Amino acid sequence: MTDIVPTVGLLGWFDVHERDLPWREPGISGWQILMSEIMLQQTPVARVMPVWLDWVQRWPVPSAMAASSVGEVVRAWGKLGYPRRAMRLHECATVLAAEHGDTVPTDVDTLLSLPGIGDYTARAVACFAYRQPVPVVDTNVRRVIARAVHGRAEPGSPSKRDLADAQALLPADPGAATRFSAALMELGALVCTARSPRCADCPLQRTCRWVARGKPAHDGPAKRVQKFAGTDRQVRGLLMDVLRDSNSPVSRDRLDSVWLTDVAQRDRALDSLLTDGLIELRTDGRYCLAGEGD
């Protein structure tokens, strides 16, 4: 498939258009790249960057984060969304400090054994931190492969085939393979976007099967737009905002006041935060972030 996604053309494009991102700078540790990968899941780069820069100063190694409470980490997570990622990262830091000499493992299998580390994150860290020639597949990569290789507008549901497709594209040279993976991801993020792809600027335009087919529309069911307003996720976020912004435990009435539209929904959201371990109910009836009870 290298005739469809030519290595030289893609890498040449990446040499010119690679974004200047702080986690791509020389000397960045595996731990710091792991933090960036966790933060970047479902969160735009612009929102992640200032938080990541603060975290690498505050928690330069896993043991530094492990020494902090879960609540401190969740508070520092701010408004990146999906705060369970912060909680799992704290758990991961604790394991790294206790069982891995305060360093992030280099191989995919060991990375997968860590709390909160899934297949994408394990491969991304192995590839970008340790230059392992393993395929890295995110939504952007799946979309580029769907269009350039298979001639489809959208990739459809994730499957084991995604990794095999990405593996088949990797250059034989390990050094080129890791940069190729980053370039493929960058192309999907900047040019081969889900909406309004800029095909005229794409280094794969001449070989892209989707372009050759006349850029047919997605032939499956239309994607449902995931709403946020009025969802349990929004209510959870509002409750977390109150707790993050307070330097002391808060009373139930302060939490109740953030969402009066649907009392049952608010109670459900609060219960889910307790169940997830993100917040705690103290013996005095007040609420706080996890680990900040006393």
C-alpha positions as CSV (number, residue, x, y, z in Angstrom):
1,M,0.0,0.0,0.0
2,T,3.0,2.3,0.0
3,D,2.2,3.2,-3.6
4,I,-1.1,4.7,-2.2
5,V,0.5,6.4,0.8
6,P,4.0,7.1,-0.4
7,T,6.5,7.5,2.5
8,V,8.7,10.1,1.0
9,G,5.8,12.4,0.0
10,L,4.1,12.2,3.4
11,L,7.3,12.7,5.3
12,G,8.3,15.6,3.1
13,W,4.9,17.2,3.8
14,F,5.4,16.6,7.5
15,D,8.8,18.2,7.4
16,V,7.1,21.4,6.3
17,H,3.8,21.3,8.2
18,E,4.5,19.6,11.5
19,R,3.0,21.6,14.3
20,D,5.4,23.0,17.0
21,L,4.0,21.1,20.0
22,P,5.8,21.1,23.3
23,W,5.6,17.3,23.8
24,R,7.4,16.8,20.5
25,E,10.5,18.7,21.7
26,P,13.8,16.8,22.3
27,G,14.3,15.5,25.8
28,I,10.7,15.0,26.6
29,S,10.3,11.9,28.8
30,G,8.1,8.9,28.4
31,W,6.1,10.0,31.4
32,Q,5.5,13.5,30.0
33,I,4.4,12.0,26.6
34,L,2.1,9.7,28.5
35,M,0.5,12.6,30.2
36,S,0.0,14.4,26.9
37,E,-1.6,11.3,25.3
38,I,-4.0,10.9,28.1
39,M,-5.0,14.6,28.0
40,L,-5.4,14.7,24.2
41,Q,-8.0,12.0,24.2
42,Q,-11.2,13.7,23.1
43,T,-9.7,17.1,23.9
44,P,-8.3,19.7,21.5
45,V,-4.6,20.6,21.5
46,A,-5.2,24.2,22.3
47,R,-7.0,23.3,25.6
48,V,-4.4,20.7,26.5
49,M,-1.2,22.7,26.0
50,P,-1.4,25.1,29.0
51,V,-2.5,22.3,31.3
52,W,0.3,20.0,30.1
53,L,2.9,22.7,30.5
54,D,1.8,23.2,34.1
55,W,1.8,19.5,34.8
56,V,5.3,18.7,33.6
57,Q,6.6,21.4,36.0
58,R,4.4,20.2,38.9
59,W,4.8,16.5,38.4
60,P,7.9,15.9,36.3
61,V,8.1,12.2,37.3
62,P,5.4,9.7,38.3
63,S,6.4,9.6,42.0
64,A,5.7,13.4,42.2
65,M,2.1,12.8,41.1
66,A,1.8,9.7,43.3
67,A,2.7,11.8,46.3
68,S,-0.2,14.1,45.6
69,S,-3.8,13.2,46.4
70,V,-6.3,12.2,43.7
71,G,-8.2,15.3,44.5
72,E,-5.1,17.5,43.8
73,V,-4.7,15.9,40.4
74,V,-8.4,16.1,39.5
75,R,-8.4,19.8,40.6
76,A,-5.4,20.5,38.4
77,W,-7.2,18.7,35.5
78,G,-9.5,21.7,35.4
79,K,-11.9,21.7,32.5
80,L,-10.3,19.2,30.2
81,G,-13.3,17.0,30.5
82,Y,-13.7,13.3,31.4
83,P,-12.0,13.7,34.8
84,R,-11.8,10.0,35.3
85,R,-8.8,10.2,33.0
86,A,-7.0,12.3,35.7
87,M,-8.0,9.7,38.4
88,R,-6.7,6.8,36.4
89,L,-3.5,8.7,35.5
90,H,-2.8,9.2,39.3
91,E,-3.3,5.5,39.7
92,C,-0.9,4.8,36.9
93,A,1.6,7.1,38.4
94,T,1.4,5.2,41.7
95,V,2.1,1.9,39.9
96,L,5.0,3.4,37.9
97,A,6.6,4.8,41.0
98,A,6.2,1.6,43.0
99,E,6.8,-1.1,40.4
100,H,8.7,0.4,37.5
101,G,11.5,2.5,39.0
102,D,9.6,5.8,38.4
103,T,9.8,5.3,34.6
104,V,7.4,4.5,31.9
105,P,7.9,1.1,30.2
106,T,9.1,1.0,26.6
107,D,7.1,-1.9,25.2
108,V,3.4,-2.1,24.3
109,D,2.5,-5.2,26.4
110,T,3.9,-3.8,29.6
111,L,2.3,-0.5,29.0
112,L,-1.1,-2.2,28.5
113,S,-0.7,-3.7,32.0
114,L,-0.8,-0.2,33.6
115,P,-4.1,1.3,35.0
116,G,-6.0,3.4,32.5
117,I,-3.7,2.6,29.5
118,G,-5.5,1.3,26.4
119,D,-4.3,0.0,23.1
120,Y,-4.0,3.4,21.5
121,T,-2.1,5.1,24.4
122,A,0.3,2.1,24.8
123,R,1.2,2.2,21.2
124,A,1.5,6.0,21.0
125,V,3.9,6.1,24.0
126,A,6.0,3.2,22.6
127,C,6.2,4.9,19.3
128,F,6.5,8.6,20.1
129,A,8.5,8.3,23.4
130,Y,10.7,5.3,22.6
131,R,10.7,5.2,18.7
132,Q,9.2,1.7,18.6
133,P,8.1,0.9,15.0
134,V,4.5,0.0,16.0
135,P,1.3,1.2,14.3
136,V,-0.5,4.0,16.1
137,V,-4.2,4.3,15.2
138,D,-6.5,7.1,16.3
139,T,-9.6,8.6,14.6
140,N,-7.5,10.7,12.3
141,V,-5.4,7.8,11.1
142,R,-8.4,5.7,10.5
143,R,-10.0,8.4,8.4
144,V,-6.9,8.9,6.3
145,I,-6.6,5.2,5.6
146,A,-10.3,4.8,4.9
147,R,-10.1,7.5,2.2
148,A,-6.6,7.0,0.7
149,V,-6.5,3.2,0.9
150,H,-10.1,2.0,0.8
151,G,-11.8,4.9,-1.1
152,R,-14.4,5.5,1.6
153,A,-15.5,8.8,3.1
154,E,-15.5,7.5,6.7
155,P,-13.8,4.6,8.4
156,G,-16.8,3.0,10.1
157,S,-16.6,1.2,13.4
158,P,-13.1,0.4,14.8
159,S,-11.9,-3.1,14.1
160,K,-8.8,-5.2,14.2
161,R,-8.3,-4.4,10.6
162,D,-7.3,-0.9,11.5
163,L,-4.0,-2.0,13.1
164,A,-3.3,-4.3,10.2
165,D,-3.9,-1.5,7.7
166,A,-1.6,0.9,9.6
167,Q,1.1,-1.8,10.0
168,A,1.1,-2.4,6.2
169,L,1.9,1.2,5.6
170,L,4.8,1.6,8.0
171,P,8.3,2.0,6.3
172,A,10.8,-0.8,7.1
173,D,13.2,1.6,8.7
174,P,12.3,2.0,12.4
175,G,13.2,5.7,12.5
176,A,11.1,6.5,9.5
177,A,8.3,4.4,10.8
178,T,7.8,6.4,14.0
179,R,7.9,9.7,12.1
180,F,5.6,8.3,9.5
181,S,3.0,7.4,12.2
182,A,3.2,11.0,13.5
183,A,2.8,12.3,10.0
184,L,-0.2,10.2,9.2
185,M,-1.9,11.4,12.3
186,E,-1.0,15.0,11.6
187,L,-2.4,14.8,8.1
188,G,-5.7,13.6,9.5
189,A,-5.8,16.4,12.0
190,L,-4.9,19.3,9.7
191,V,-5.8,18.3,6.1
192,C,-7.9,15.1,5.8
193,T,-10.4,16.4,8.3
194,A,-13.8,14.9,9.0
195,R,-15.5,18.0,7.6
196,S,-14.3,20.0,4.7
197,P,-11.1,18.1,3.9
198,R,-8.5,20.2,2.1
199,C,-7.7,17.7,-0.7
200,A,-5.9,20.3,-2.8
201,D,-3.3,20.6,0.0
202,C,-2.9,16.9,0.6
203,P,0.4,15.1,-0.4
204,L,-1.7,11.9,-1.1
205,Q,-4.1,13.6,-3.5
206,R,-2.8,11.9,-6.6
207,T,-2.9,8.4,-5.2
208,C,-6.0,8.7,-2.9
209,R,-8.6,6.2,-3.9
210,W,-11.4,8.4,-2.4
211,V,-10.4,11.3,-4.6
212,A,-10.1,8.9,-7.6
213,R,-13.7,7.8,-7.0
214,G,-15.0,11.3,-7.0
215,K,-15.1,11.7,-3.2
216,P,-18.4,9.7,-2.7
217,A,-20.4,10.6,0.4
218,H,-20.5,8.3,3.4
219,D,-22.8,5.4,2.5
220,G,-23.7,4.4,6.0
221,P,-26.1,5.9,8.5
222,A,-25.4,9.5,9.3
223,K,-23.3,10.1,12.4
224,R,-25.2,11.2,15.4
225,V,-23.9,14.5,16.8
226,Q,-23.1,14.0,20.4
227,K,-24.8,16.7,22.4
228,F,-23.5,18.1,25.6
229,A,-26.1,20.6,26.9
230,G,-28.5,19.0,29.3
231,T,-26.7,15.7,29.6
232,D,-25.5,13.9,32.7
233,R,-22.0,14.8,31.7
234,Q,-22.8,18.5,31.8
235,V,-24.3,18.2,35.2
236,R,-21.3,16.2,36.5
237,G,-19.1,18.9,35.2
238,L,-21.0,21.6,37.0
239,L,-20.8,19.7,40.3
240,M,-17.1,19.1,39.8
241,D,-16.6,22.9,39.1
242,V,-18.0,23.7,42.5
243,L,-15.7,21.3,44.3
244,R,-12.6,22.3,42.3
245,D,-13.2,25.9,42.9
246,S,-13.6,25.5,46.7
247,N,-10.6,25.2,49.1
248,S,-12.8,23.4,51.6
249,P,-15.5,20.8,51.6
250,V,-18.9,22.1,50.4
251,S,-22.4,21.5,51.7
252,R,-25.1,19.6,49.8
253,D,-27.2,22.7,49.2
254,R,-24.3,24.4,47.3
255,L,-24.2,21.4,45.0
256,D,-28.0,21.2,44.6
257,S,-28.1,24.8,43.5
258,V,-26.0,24.2,40.3
259,W,-28.8,22.2,38.6
260,L,-32.4,22.9,39.4
261,T,-33.8,21.8,36.0
262,D,-34.0,18.1,36.8
263,V,-33.5,17.1,40.5
264,A,-33.4,13.4,39.7
265,Q,-30.7,14.0,37.0
266,R,-28.6,16.1,39.4
267,D,-28.8,13.4,42.1
268,R,-27.9,10.7,39.6
269,A,-24.9,12.7,38.5
270,L,-23.8,13.2,42.1
271,D,-24.1,9.5,42.8
272,S,-22.1,8.7,39.7
273,L,-19.2,10.9,40.9
274,L,-19.2,9.2,44.2
275,T,-19.3,5.7,42.6
276,D,-16.4,6.7,40.3
277,G,-14.4,7.7,43.3
278,L,-13.9,11.3,42.0
279,I,-15.5,12.8,45.1
280,E,-16.2,11.8,48.7
281,L,-19.0,12.3,51.2
282,R,-17.5,13.2,54.6
283,T,-18.9,12.1,57.9
284,D,-20.1,15.7,58.5
285,G,-22.3,15.5,55.4
286,R,-20.2,17.7,53.2
287,Y,-18.6,16.8,49.9
288,C,-15.0,17.1,48.7
289,L,-12.7,15.9,45.9
290,A,-11.3,12.4,46.5
291,G,-8.4,12.3,49.0
292,E,-9.3,15.7,50.4
293,G,-11.6,14.5,53.1
294,D,-9.5,15.5,56.1
